Amino acid sequence: HSVPGSLLRALPKNADGRSHQLHIHLPASFAKEPQRRYPVLYVTDGYWDFATVVASYNNLAYDKVVPEFIVLGLGYAGDNLDYGELRGWELSPVRLGPP
């Protein structure tokens, strides 16, 4: 998916060989105020929820209901992934074999 005004960054593979990516949305003032500190909202399942969270944030920030903050979504990287299988592996209380 593509979210206007956002960035997508791939992370190096982790020790188990899994690839993740960061979905990043910066507030409008970020480029003008590089020394400013911003709160960060972390969003899991970024591949599903990032676009919805950013849309809600943009509406709330425009109406000045919330302060400006960074939205950072974490998700799996790759094409045609089985998200249910990947999530089951990560959320299991015991170590499972590779998906």
N, C-alpha and C positions, 0 to 999 in steps of 0.2 A: 504494500500500500504506500501511498505517498501523502504526506501531511504537509501542506504549505508552511514554510518557515521553520521546518524541523530538519534535523540531521540524523543520519544513520551511520553508526560506526561498528565495524566488526571487531570483536575481541579475539586475542589469540586462543587457540584450543586449550582447554583445561587438561588436567592430568589424566582424565578419562577419555580424552580425545573428542570432547563435545565442543561445539561451536555456539557461541552466543553473540548477540548484538545489542547495542544500546540505541534506543530511540531517544533523541534529545530535542526538547523544545525550550528555547531561550526566550525570556521576556523581551518586549519591544525595546526597553531601555538598556539592554545588556551591552550592545556595541558602543553606546554613548557613555556608559559608566563602568569601565572595565575594573575599577577598584572596588566597586560596590559588592557587598555580600548579599546573596539571595537565599531564601529558604529553598529546599528541594523536596519535591514530592516524588517518591519512588513508586513505580507502578510495575507490579509483576505481570507476567503474561502480556508483555508489551505488544506482541503480534496481534493480540485481540483487543486490548483495552486502551492502548496509547491514543489512538485517534479520537475515541470517545472522551477520554479525560481532557485532551487538549481542546476539543471543541467546547466542552463545559467550562474549562479554565478561561478560554478567550471571551466567552460571554460574561463570565463573572468579573474578569479583570476590566473589560470594557465598561461595565456598570460600576466599577470601583467597589465591588462587594468583597473582593479578596485582594491582598497585596500581590505585587508581582512576585512570581517564583519560577523556578526551573522545574520542568517535568522531565523525569528520566525513567524511561521504560526499559526493562530488561526482558529479552526474549531469545528464542532459539534462532540460529542462523541457518540458512539453507533453503532448498526448494522441495516441495512435495513431502513435507515432514508429517509424521504421525504424532501430533501433539499429545494425544491421549497416552500413547505409549511412553513418550519422553517424560511427560509429567508423572506418570505412574512410577517410572524408574526413579525420578528425583524425589518424589514425595513418600516413597516406601520407607517404613521404619527399619527394614533389613536390606542389606546389600543384595541387589538383583544382578543377574547377568546382563550383558549389553543388550539394548533393545534391537 
